[in-house]
Amino acid sequence: MVAYQALVLEQTDTTVSATYQTKLTPDLAKDGVLVKVAYSDINYKDRLAMNPKSGVLRHYPMTPGVDFAGEVVESDNPFFEAGDQVLCTGYETGITIAGGYAEYVKVPSEWLFKLPENLSLAETMQFGTAGFTAAIALSKLLRQAFTADHDTPLLITGATGGVGSFALTILAQLGFTNLTATTRDLQQTDYLLHLGATHVINTADLTAGPLKALSHQTFTGVIDTLGGPVLAHILPQVCAGGFVATCGNAAGATLETTVMPFILRGITLAGIDSVYYPRKDRKELWQLLATTFKPEIWPTVNLVAFSDLARELSQKTHKTGRVLVAF
Ligand SMILES: NC(=O)c1ccc[n+]([C@@H]2O[C@H](COP(=O)([O-])OP(=O)(O)OC[C@H]3O[C@@H](n4cnc5c(N)ncnc54)[C@H](OP(=O)(O)O)[C@@H]3O)[C@@H](O)[C@H]2O)c1
């Protein structure tokens, strides 16, 4: 047994506090894989866990962190040996069982993947759940026939954030030349142009005006991370035969819409779930992230030491791009 530090969230009536606690690595017996964590990251959900009303965590106290990358220490599965570099995103990690915000974590072997060649432990968590989610959405978008035309008009919402910035930079790298990115802060325009946007609009422009059943056909494909009223205003603007990947609800979870874009324009609204994405398909996506999807221009990476993570989580400020947690 080894003593290690874990970040633990505890709930009072109105707040969630984050403190470091000393734990002992579990006796593995025949149950799971013990990993020494090298990197984790901060995802939207990890910040939500700091809100006692979010419902993200089923119970407190809990060590959060929905993903991590590190080295196997001990394993119940012969497929994983001590020293293997592995990654984990989603499943119940940091939700119902202790997650990646600890120096050691134990998870079932079926939640783990060996790192693909050409991705370091740090790069794996620069992507993290956000990059993996973007990869799922893009893999579905790229199956649409209209993407054969690289000048087809595509929209990426929440493009300064984790999921949106990966979707944007990867699409630009793949040669798409008509990419509209949204932000509520037009001071981010240069950053979004740097990632590959060809047009940057204020998110509020999408929701200006009354919500119509159908409006001007503007975008063939959409990667939406915002949901709510933003998605409601996007659907009537999707071209006939168009495709929308709905990844998130940063702007709201309620969707007010009509069937008209679906029955008169044949558009598709595809849900994206990274948490329980089938294991059999994950390896292929990580392979893409290690090769053709690996960005030449990465979204901003804000590096935070594990020892500073509690303070970082307690701050409400939003950072553009990604937060990488180094152990
Ligand atoms: N489906 C899945 O498996 C999955 C996986 C990961 C994430 N998600 C979801 O995807 C969404 C985005 O995640 P993320 O990691 O990209 O988060 P993020 O890094 O916080 O980025 C979200 C972006 O959305 C914009 N935004 C935030 N609140 C907004 C609001 N109220 N109205 C309009 N724009 C707003 C912000 O950009 P500006 O400040 O520039 O406007 C921000 O950069 C979240 O809802 C998250 O839960 C889903």
The ligand as a Tripos MOL2 file, in Angstrom:
@<TRIPOS>MOLECULE
LIG
   48    52     1     0     0
SMALL
NO_CHARGES

@<TRIPOS>ATOM
      1 N1        -22.0470   14.9470  -24.9100 N.am      1 LIG1
      2 C1        -20.9280   14.7030  -24.2500 C.2       1 LIG1
      3 O1        -20.5050   13.5680  -24.0740 O.2       1 LIG1
      4 C2        -20.1600   15.8760  -23.7280 C.ar      1 LIG1
      5 C3        -18.7890   15.8040  -23.4540 C.ar      1 LIG1
      6 C4        -18.1050   16.9600  -23.0740 C.ar      1 LIG1
      7 C5        -18.8110   18.1370  -22.9140 C.ar      1 LIG1
      8 N2        -20.1580   18.1530  -23.1310 N.ar      1 LIG1
      9 C6        -20.9360   19.3680  -22.9870 C.3       1 LIG1
     10 O2        -20.5660   20.2610  -24.0180 O.3       1 LIG1
     11 C7        -20.7040   21.5820  -23.5430 C.3       1 LIG1
     12 C8        -19.3920   22.3120  -23.7590 C.3       1 LIG1
     13 O3        -18.3620   21.6480  -23.0630 O.3       1 LIG1
     14 P1        -16.8860   22.2490  -23.1160 P.3       1 LIG1
     15 O4        -16.0070   21.2860  -22.4520 O.co2     1 LIG1
     16 O5        -16.5690   22.6700  -24.4950 O.co2     1 LIG1
     17 O6        -17.1080   23.5240  -22.1850 O.3       1 LIG1
     18 P2        -16.2970   24.8700  -22.1160 P.3       1 LIG1
     19 O7        -14.8520   24.6140  -22.3540 O.co2     1 LIG1
     20 O8        -16.7210   25.5580  -20.8690 O.co2     1 LIG1
     21 O9        -16.8030   25.7040  -23.3730 O.3       1 LIG1
     22 C9        -18.1310   26.0970  -23.5390 C.3       1 LIG1
     23 C10       -18.1360   27.3960  -24.3370 C.3       1 LIG1
     24 O10       -19.4910   27.7780  -24.4750 O.3       1 LIG1
     25 C11       -19.6490   29.1680  -24.3030 C.3       1 LIG1
     26 N3        -20.6870   29.3510  -23.2990 N.ar      1 LIG1
     27 C12       -20.6320   29.0100  -21.9860 C.ar      1 LIG1
     28 N4        -21.7920   29.3160  -21.3730 N.ar      1 LIG1
     29 C13       -22.5930   29.8510  -22.3340 C.ar      1 LIG1
     30 C14       -23.9110   30.3770  -22.3160 C.ar      1 LIG1
     31 N5        -24.6450   30.4050  -21.1870 N.pl3     1 LIG1
     32 N6        -24.4300   30.8430  -23.4580 N.ar      1 LIG1
     33 C15       -23.7080   30.8250  -24.6010 C.ar      1 LIG1
     34 N7        -22.4320   30.3610  -24.6780 N.ar      1 LIG1
     35 C16       -21.8960   29.8760  -23.5530 C.ar      1 LIG1
     36 C17       -18.2980   29.7340  -23.8480 C.3       1 LIG1
     37 O11       -17.7530   30.4570  -24.9310 O.3       1 LIG1
     38 P3        -17.7720   32.0720  -25.0090 P.3       1 LIG1
     39 O12       -17.5290   32.5750  -23.6110 O.co2     1 LIG1
     40 O13       -16.6600   32.3660  -25.9560 O.co2     1 LIG1
     41 O14       -19.1120   32.4200  -25.5350 O.co2     1 LIG1
     42 C18       -17.4330   28.5160  -23.5920 C.3       1 LIG1
     43 O15       -16.1230   28.6630  -24.1000 O.3       1 LIG1
     44 C19       -21.1300   21.4800  -22.0910 C.3       1 LIG1
     45 O16       -22.5360   21.5980  -22.0040 O.3       1 LIG1
     46 C20       -20.7010   20.0910  -21.6900 C.3       1 LIG1
     47 O17       -21.4770   19.5430  -20.6520 O.3       1 LIG1
     48 C21       -20.8220   17.0520  -23.5240 C.ar      1 LIG1
@<TRIPOS>BOND
     1     1     2 1
     2     2     3 2
     3     2     4 1
     4     4     5 ar
     5     4    48 ar
     6     5     6 ar
     7     6     7 ar
     8     7     8 ar
     9     8     9 1
    10     8    48 ar
    11     9    10 1
    12     9    46 1
    13    10    11 1
    14    11    12 1
    15    11    44 1
    16    12    13 1
    17    13    14 1
    18    14    15 2
    19    14    16 1
    20    14    17 1
    21    17    18 1
    22    18    19 2
    23    18    20 1
    24    18    21 1
    25    21    22 1
    26    22    23 1
    27    23    24 1
    28    23    42 1
    29    24    25 1
    30    25    26 1
    31    25    36 1
    32    26    27 ar
    33    26    35 ar
    34    27    28 ar
    35    28    29 ar
    36    29    30 ar
    37    29    35 ar
    38    30    31 1
    39    30    32 ar
    40    32    33 ar
    41    33    34 ar
    42    34    35 ar
    43    36    37 1
    44    36    42 1
    45    37    38 1
    46    38    39 2
    47    38    40 1
    48    38    41 1
    49    42    43 1
    50    44    45 1
    51    44    46 1
    52    46    47 1
@<TRIPOS>SUBSTRUCTURE
     1 LIG1         1 GROUP 0 **** ****
